[in-house]
Amino acid sequence: MKHKRMKNLSLLFLGVVLLGGCTIDPNKRKLNYLNSGESYAKQRKYQEAAIQFRNAVQIDPKFAEGHYQLAIAYLGMSDAEAAYREFTTTVSLDPANSDAQLQLATLEIAHRQFDQAQATAEKVLAADPKNARAHEILAEKYVATHDMDKAIQEMQKALELGPPRVEALDALGAIYLAAGQPEAAEAAYKRAIELNSQSLQARVALAEFYFAQGKMPEAETAMRAACDVDPHAVSPRIFMIQIYELTGRLPEAEKAATELKTLAPDDPQAYQALAHFYMSIGQQEKTVTEFQSLLASKPNDASLKTQLLGTLIDLNRIPEAQALDQQVLRQSPADPPGLSAEGRILIAQGQYQEAQEVLQKALRADPKAAASYYYLGVAQKSLGLSDLAKTSFARALELNPQMADAAVAMAKLDARSGSYDEALRLSAGALKVNPNLSSAYLASAEA
């Protein structure tokens, strides 16, 4: 009896050991994490997916597939730096993963590592000479380095090697346009539509081409065709508002913007279109009323408060702006737009030293906020710190080359310091962005 009991206990112990061995087997655990992460990724739950993939590579730091999937999840989270790191690890562990190499090459272009991106793409082509995507990436590299002839050659190779794609044809059209070949660009855009007449992207690309060429009737016809392809698409209807506005048909533009609020009531681009229309034609009081109405129905849209703040300050309705800004900063004391608005309010009140301190705090929270650099420059200029102001304006213009006000501010400082040619260059650049900017004409005249 005792012997039988011992035998049963031995079998039980063996079962526990074997079962435990299955549950703690590292290889099985990492694969379970991988499968779980892939399941989350299919549902676009990238944060949850990333957690699972990180668990997998913590178990096995040399698990190439885990690093690769983690990189893809980071892309889904718009975390390019982390994706770059994980693709680099993937390629070092599995040089045969061509998709990881091409993803890495794309990020290398974004990092302005052009020679490295070219070497990565060429490595893929050495193993697979018919890889169309590798040629597309080489085209992107040549566009970034302003070698349009080679960019065109590479994109044409990509189209020859793979089945024609709307995206590739649209990219070829954009390259032709940048190379100063509008006829070839138009042909590429039209070919994309021939390839897929129901492609919203192809229709919009052709319409944008005509718009850029100043061919408004053709742009309107092409954009209407885009609207017909997708009766619920927002972007072509936003573009139609711009066409109406530029052709002087303001009632039609206002009507189209109003209809968008009903068409896509949960899309910020759609429900803010009417406010942006009023803003673009200088009807700031109507802009304020529209933003206030939207904020009442969508109190969780922080961008509405930011835009309303800016408009109130522009109208010099400082007490209202101050009350709203205090509300924003009570909810989030380090909110960069809220701090930037506070800086603007202090400038309006003549408190330049305090404005400088607040705007520096805003930039510590968001170092890439061009507007905060611009207003910091305004505060510094008012304090007589011309060199610091010029540095701030230059940084604003670097972050946002279309910021005409920053260009004008720099031009005025250059004119007063005797750098007349630079002042004229900056004024001319500002006028290209906004031909009606009176301050740019004044800066040019001063130079």
C-alpha positions as CSV (number, residue, x, y, z in Angstrom):
1,M,0.0,0.0,0.0
2,K,2.8,2.3,1.0
3,H,4.7,1.4,-2.2
4,K,1.6,2.2,-4.3
5,R,1.1,5.5,-2.6
6,M,4.8,6.4,-3.3
7,K,4.4,5.5,-6.9
8,N,1.3,7.7,-7.3
9,L,3.1,10.6,-5.6
10,S,6.1,10.1,-8.0
11,L,3.7,10.2,-11.0
12,L,2.0,13.3,-9.7
13,F,5.4,15.0,-9.2
14,L,6.5,14.0,-12.7
15,G,3.3,15.5,-14.1
16,V,3.8,18.7,-12.3
17,V,7.3,19.0,-13.5
18,L,6.3,18.3,-17.1
19,L,3.4,20.7,-16.9
20,G,5.6,23.3,-15.3
21,G,8.2,22.8,-18.0
22,C,5.6,23.7,-20.6
23,T,4.5,26.8,-18.9
24,I,8.0,28.2,-18.3
25,D,9.5,27.1,-21.7
26,P,11.0,30.4,-22.9
27,N,10.6,29.6,-26.6
28,K,6.9,28.9,-26.1
29,R,6.3,32.0,-24.0
30,K,7.9,34.3,-26.5
31,L,5.8,32.8,-29.3
32,N,2.7,33.2,-27.2
33,Y,3.6,36.9,-26.7
34,L,4.3,37.3,-30.4
35,N,0.9,35.8,-31.3
36,S,-0.9,37.9,-28.8
37,G,0.8,41.0,-30.1
38,E,-0.1,40.2,-33.7
39,S,-3.7,39.8,-32.6
40,Y,-3.7,43.3,-31.1
41,A,-1.9,44.7,-34.1
42,K,-4.6,43.4,-36.4
43,Q,-7.1,45.3,-34.3
44,R,-4.9,48.5,-34.6
45,K,-4.3,48.3,-30.8
46,Y,-0.7,49.2,-31.3
47,Q,0.2,50.1,-27.7
48,E,-1.1,46.7,-26.4
49,A,0.7,45.0,-29.3
50,A,3.9,46.8,-28.4
51,I,3.7,45.6,-24.8
52,Q,3.4,42.0,-26.0
53,F,6.2,42.3,-28.5
54,R,8.5,43.8,-25.9
55,N,7.7,40.9,-23.6
56,A,8.8,38.6,-26.4
57,V,12.1,40.3,-27.0
58,Q,12.8,40.5,-23.3
59,I,12.7,36.7,-23.1
60,D,14.9,36.4,-26.2
61,P,16.8,39.6,-27.1
62,K,17.9,37.9,-30.4
63,F,14.3,37.2,-31.5
64,A,14.4,39.0,-34.9
65,E,10.7,38.5,-35.7
66,G,9.8,40.0,-32.3
67,H,11.9,43.1,-32.9
68,Y,10.4,43.4,-36.4
69,Q,6.8,43.3,-35.2
70,L,7.7,45.7,-32.4
71,A,9.0,48.2,-35.0
72,I,5.8,47.9,-37.0
73,A,3.8,48.5,-33.8
74,Y,5.9,51.6,-33.1
75,L,5.1,52.9,-36.7
76,G,1.4,52.4,-35.9
77,M,2.0,54.6,-32.8
78,S,3.8,57.2,-34.9
79,D,6.9,56.7,-32.8
80,A,9.5,56.9,-35.6
81,E,12.5,57.0,-33.4
82,A,11.6,53.7,-31.6
83,A,10.7,52.1,-34.9
84,Y,14.1,53.1,-36.4
85,R,15.8,51.5,-33.4
86,E,13.9,48.3,-33.7
87,F,14.3,48.0,-37.5
88,T,18.0,48.5,-37.0
89,T,18.1,45.6,-34.5
90,T,16.0,43.4,-36.8
91,V,18.3,43.9,-39.8
92,S,21.3,43.1,-37.7
93,L,19.7,39.9,-36.5
94,D,18.1,38.9,-39.8
95,P,19.8,40.5,-42.8
96,A,17.4,38.6,-45.1
97,N,14.3,40.5,-43.9
98,S,14.0,42.8,-47.0
99,D,10.9,44.5,-45.7
100,A,12.7,45.5,-42.5
101,Q,15.6,46.8,-44.6
102,L,13.3,48.9,-46.8
103,Q,11.4,50.3,-43.8
104,L,14.7,51.2,-42.3
105,A,15.8,52.9,-45.5
106,T,12.6,55.0,-45.4
107,L,13.4,56.1,-41.9
108,E,17.0,56.8,-42.8
109,I,15.7,59.2,-45.4
110,A,13.6,60.9,-42.8
111,H,16.8,61.2,-40.6
112,R,18.6,62.7,-43.7
113,Q,21.0,59.8,-43.7
114,F,20.8,59.7,-47.5
115,D,23.9,57.7,-48.3
116,Q,23.0,55.1,-45.7
117,A,19.4,54.9,-47.1
118,Q,20.8,54.3,-50.6
119,A,23.2,51.6,-49.4
120,T,20.3,49.9,-47.6
121,A,18.1,49.9,-50.7
122,E,20.9,48.8,-53.0
123,K,21.6,45.9,-50.6
124,V,18.0,44.7,-51.1
125,L,18.4,45.1,-54.9
126,A,21.6,43.0,-54.8
127,A,19.6,40.1,-53.4
128,D,16.4,40.9,-55.3
129,P,17.0,43.0,-58.5
130,K,13.3,43.1,-59.3
131,N,12.2,44.6,-56.0
132,A,10.0,47.5,-57.1
133,R,9.8,49.0,-53.6
134,A,13.6,49.4,-53.4
135,H,13.5,51.4,-56.6
136,E,10.8,53.6,-55.1
137,I,12.9,54.3,-52.0
138,L,15.9,55.2,-54.2
139,A,13.5,57.6,-56.0
140,E,12.6,59.1,-52.6
141,K,16.3,59.5,-51.8
142,Y,17.0,61.3,-55.0
143,V,14.0,63.6,-54.5
144,A,15.3,64.5,-51.0
145,T,18.8,65.2,-52.5
146,H,17.2,67.2,-55.4
147,D,18.4,64.9,-58.2
148,M,15.1,64.7,-60.1
149,D,16.4,63.0,-63.2
150,K,17.6,60.0,-61.2
151,A,14.4,60.1,-59.1
152,I,12.3,59.8,-62.3
153,Q,14.5,56.9,-63.6
154,E,14.1,55.0,-60.4
155,M,10.3,55.5,-60.2
156,Q,9.9,54.4,-63.8
157,K,11.9,51.3,-63.0
158,A,9.6,50.6,-60.1
159,L,6.6,50.9,-62.3
160,E,8.1,48.6,-64.9
161,L,9.0,45.9,-62.4
162,G,5.9,45.7,-60.3
163,P,2.2,45.9,-61.2
164,P,1.4,49.7,-61.7
165,R,0.1,51.3,-58.5
166,V,-1.9,54.5,-58.1
167,E,0.5,55.6,-55.3
168,A,3.6,55.1,-57.5
169,L,2.0,57.0,-60.4
170,D,1.0,59.9,-58.2
171,A,4.5,60.0,-56.8
172,L,5.9,60.0,-60.3
173,G,3.6,62.9,-61.2
174,A,4.9,64.9,-58.2
175,I,8.5,64.2,-59.2
176,Y,7.8,65.4,-62.8
177,L,6.2,68.5,-61.4
178,A,9.2,69.2,-59.1
179,A,11.4,68.7,-62.1
180,G,9.5,71.4,-64.1
181,Q,7.8,68.9,-66.4
182,P,4.1,69.7,-65.9
183,E,2.9,67.9,-69.1
184,A,4.6,64.7,-68.0
185,A,3.2,65.1,-64.5
186,E,-0.4,65.5,-65.8
187,A,0.1,62.4,-67.9
188,A,1.2,60.4,-64.8
189,Y,-1.8,61.6,-62.8
190,K,-4.2,60.8,-65.6
191,R,-2.6,57.3,-66.0
192,A,-3.3,56.7,-62.3
193,I,-7.0,57.5,-62.9
194,E,-7.1,55.2,-65.9
195,L,-5.6,52.5,-63.7
196,N,-8.3,52.9,-61.1
197,S,-11.1,55.3,-61.9
198,Q,-12.6,54.8,-58.4
199,S,-9.4,55.8,-56.6
200,L,-10.1,58.9,-54.5
201,Q,-6.4,59.5,-54.1
202,A,-5.8,59.5,-57.9
203,R,-8.7,62.0,-58.5
204,V,-7.6,64.3,-55.7
205,A,-4.0,64.2,-56.9
206,L,-5.0,65.3,-60.4
207,A,-7.2,68.1,-59.0
208,E,-4.4,69.3,-56.7
209,F,-2.1,69.4,-59.8
210,Y,-4.5,71.6,-61.7
211,F,-4.9,73.8,-58.6
212,A,-1.1,74.2,-58.3
213,Q,-1.0,75.2,-61.9
214,G,-3.6,77.8,-61.4
215,K,-6.1,76.0,-63.7
216,M,-9.1,76.5,-61.5
217,P,-11.9,75.3,-63.9
218,E,-10.0,72.0,-64.4
219,A,-9.2,71.7,-60.7
220,E,-12.9,72.2,-59.9
221,T,-14.0,69.6,-62.4
222,A,-11.4,67.1,-61.2
223,M,-12.3,67.7,-57.5
224,R,-16.1,67.3,-58.2
225,A,-15.2,63.9,-59.8
226,A,-13.4,63.0,-56.5
227,C,-16.5,64.0,-54.5
228,D,-18.6,61.7,-56.7
229,V,-16.2,58.8,-56.2
230,D,-16.8,59.0,-52.4
231,P,-19.9,60.9,-51.3
232,H,-18.7,61.0,-47.7
233,A,-15.0,62.0,-48.3
234,V,-14.0,65.1,-46.4
235,S,-10.7,66.1,-48.0
236,P,-12.0,66.8,-51.6
237,R,-14.8,68.9,-50.1
238,I,-12.4,70.9,-48.0
239,F,-10.5,71.6,-51.3
240,M,-13.7,72.6,-53.0
241,I,-14.2,75.3,-50.3
242,Q,-10.8,76.7,-51.1
243,I,-11.6,76.7,-54.9
244,Y,-14.8,78.6,-54.2
245,E,-13.0,81.1,-52.0
246,L,-10.2,81.7,-54.5
247,T,-12.7,82.2,-57.4
248,G,-14.6,84.7,-55.3
249,R,-17.7,82.5,-54.7
250,L,-17.9,83.1,-51.0
251,P,-21.6,82.1,-50.5
252,E,-20.9,78.8,-52.1
253,A,-17.8,78.3,-49.9
254,E,-19.8,79.1,-46.8
255,K,-22.6,76.7,-47.8
256,A,-20.1,73.9,-48.5
257,A,-18.4,74.4,-45.2
258,T,-21.8,74.4,-43.4
259,E,-22.8,71.2,-45.1
260,L,-19.6,69.5,-44.1
261,K,-20.6,69.8,-40.4
262,T,-23.5,67.5,-41.1
263,L,-21.7,65.2,-43.5
264,A,-19.0,64.3,-41.0
265,P,-20.0,65.5,-37.5
266,D,-17.2,63.6,-35.8
267,D,-14.4,64.6,-38.1
268,P,-12.5,67.7,-36.7
269,Q,-11.4,68.7,-40.2
270,A,-15.1,68.7,-41.3
271,Y,-16.8,70.4,-38.3
272,Q,-14.0,73.1,-38.0
273,A,-14.2,73.9,-41.8
274,L,-16.7,76.8,-41.3
275,A,-14.6,78.4,-38.6
276,H,-11.5,78.1,-40.7
277,F,-13.4,79.6,-43.7
278,Y,-14.4,82.7,-41.6
279,M,-10.8,82.9,-40.4
280,S,-9.4,82.8,-43.9
281,I,-11.6,85.7,-45.1
282,G,-10.9,87.8,-42.1
283,Q,-14.3,87.6,-40.4
284,Q,-12.8,87.1,-37.0
285,E,-16.0,87.9,-35.0
286,K,-17.8,85.1,-36.9
287,T,-14.8,82.9,-36.3
288,V,-15.1,83.4,-32.5
289,T,-18.8,82.7,-32.6
290,E,-18.3,79.5,-34.5
291,F,-15.5,78.2,-32.3
292,Q,-17.6,79.0,-29.2
293,S,-20.5,77.1,-30.6
294,L,-18.3,74.1,-31.5
295,L,-16.7,74.2,-28.1
296,A,-20.1,74.0,-26.4
297,S,-20.9,70.8,-28.3
298,K,-17.4,69.3,-28.3
299,P,-15.8,70.3,-25.0
300,N,-13.1,67.6,-25.2
301,D,-11.6,69.0,-28.4
302,A,-8.6,70.8,-27.0
303,S,-7.7,72.3,-30.5
304,L,-10.9,74.3,-30.4
305,K,-9.8,76.1,-27.2
306,T,-6.3,76.7,-28.7
307,Q,-7.8,78.2,-31.9
308,L,-10.4,80.2,-30.0
309,L,-7.6,81.6,-27.7
310,G,-5.6,82.7,-30.7
311,T,-8.5,84.5,-32.4
312,L,-9.5,86.3,-29.1
313,I,-6.0,87.5,-28.7
314,D,-5.9,88.7,-32.4
315,L,-9.1,90.6,-31.7
316,N,-7.5,92.1,-28.5
317,R,-10.3,90.6,-26.4
318,I,-7.7,90.0,-23.7
319,P,-9.9,89.4,-20.6
320,E,-11.9,86.7,-22.4
321,A,-8.7,85.1,-23.7
322,Q,-7.1,85.3,-20.2
323,A,-10.2,83.6,-18.6
324,L,-10.1,80.8,-21.2
325,D,-6.4,80.3,-21.0
326,Q,-6.5,80.1,-17.2
327,Q,-9.1,77.3,-17.6
328,V,-6.8,75.5,-20.0
329,L,-3.8,75.8,-17.7
330,R,-5.8,74.7,-14.6
331,Q,-6.6,71.5,-16.4
332,S,-3.0,71.1,-17.7
333,P,-0.4,73.5,-16.2
334,A,2.3,72.4,-18.7
335,D,0.1,72.6,-21.8
336,P,2.3,74.0,-24.6
337,P,-0.4,75.9,-26.5
338,G,-1.8,77.2,-23.2
339,L,1.6,78.5,-22.2
340,S,2.2,80.0,-25.6
341,A,-1.2,81.8,-25.4
342,E,-0.3,83.1,-21.9
343,G,2.9,84.5,-23.4
344,R,0.9,86.2,-26.1
345,I,-1.4,87.7,-23.6
346,L,1.5,89.0,-21.5
347,I,3.0,90.6,-24.7
348,A,-0.4,92.3,-25.3
349,Q,-0.3,93.6,-21.8
350,G,3.3,94.9,-22.2
351,Q,4.8,92.5,-19.8
352,Y,7.6,91.4,-22.0
353,Q,10.0,89.9,-19.4
354,E,7.2,87.7,-18.0
355,A,6.2,86.8,-21.5
356,Q,9.8,85.7,-22.3
357,E,9.9,83.4,-19.2
358,V,6.5,81.8,-20.0
359,L,7.4,81.3,-23.7
360,Q,10.7,79.7,-22.7
361,K,8.7,77.3,-20.5
362,A,6.3,76.6,-23.4
363,L,9.3,75.7,-25.6
364,R,10.7,73.4,-22.9
365,A,7.4,71.5,-23.1
366,D,7.3,71.6,-26.9
367,P,10.7,72.4,-28.5
368,K,9.3,72.3,-32.0
369,A,6.6,74.9,-31.7
370,A,7.4,77.5,-34.3
371,A,4.8,79.9,-33.1
372,S,6.2,79.9,-29.6
373,Y,9.7,80.8,-31.0
374,Y,8.1,83.6,-33.0
375,Y,6.4,85.2,-30.0
376,L,9.5,84.7,-27.9
377,G,11.3,86.7,-30.5
378,V,8.6,89.4,-30.3
379,A,9.1,89.6,-26.5
380,Q,12.9,89.7,-26.8
381,K,12.8,92.4,-29.5
382,S,10.5,94.5,-27.2
383,L,13.1,94.0,-24.4
384,G,15.8,95.3,-26.8
385,L,17.5,91.9,-27.1
386,S,17.8,92.0,-30.9
387,D,20.4,89.2,-31.3
388,L,18.3,86.8,-29.2
389,A,15.2,87.9,-31.0
390,K,16.8,87.2,-34.4
391,T,17.8,83.7,-33.2
392,S,14.3,83.0,-32.1
393,F,12.8,84.3,-35.4
394,A,15.3,82.2,-37.3
395,R,14.4,79.1,-35.4
396,A,10.7,79.7,-36.0
397,L,11.3,80.0,-39.7
398,E,13.4,76.9,-39.7
399,L,10.6,74.9,-38.1
400,N,8.0,76.5,-40.4
401,P,9.4,77.9,-43.6
402,Q,5.9,79.3,-44.5
403,M,5.8,81.5,-41.4
404,A,5.8,84.9,-43.2
405,D,5.6,86.9,-40.0
406,A,8.9,85.4,-38.8
407,A,10.6,86.2,-42.1
408,V,9.3,89.8,-41.9
409,A,10.5,90.2,-38.3
410,M,14.0,89.0,-39.3
411,A,14.0,91.3,-42.3
412,K,13.3,94.3,-40.2
413,L,16.1,93.4,-37.8
414,D,18.5,92.8,-40.8
415,A,17.5,96.2,-42.3
416,R,18.3,98.0,-39.1
417,S,21.6,96.3,-38.7
418,G,22.7,97.0,-42.3
419,S,22.2,93.5,-43.8
420,Y,20.1,95.0,-46.6
421,D,20.4,92.1,-49.2
422,E,19.3,89.6,-46.5
423,A,16.4,91.8,-45.5
424,L,15.2,92.0,-49.1
425,R,15.6,88.3,-49.6
426,L,13.5,87.6,-46.5
427,S,10.8,90.1,-47.5
428,A,10.6,88.6,-50.9
429,G,10.2,85.1,-49.4
430,A,7.4,86.4,-47.1
431,L,5.6,87.9,-50.1
432,K,5.7,84.6,-51.9
433,V,3.8,83.0,-49.0
434,N,1.4,85.9,-48.6
435,P,1.4,88.5,-51.5
436,N,-0.9,90.8,-49.5
437,L,1.3,91.0,-46.4
438,S,1.7,94.8,-46.0
439,S,4.4,94.4,-43.3
440,A,6.6,92.6,-45.9
441,Y,6.3,95.5,-48.3
442,L,7.3,97.9,-45.4
443,A,10.3,95.7,-44.5
444,S,11.4,95.7,-48.1
445,A,11.0,99.5,-48.3
446,E,12.9,99.9,-45.1
447,A,15.8,97.9,-46.5
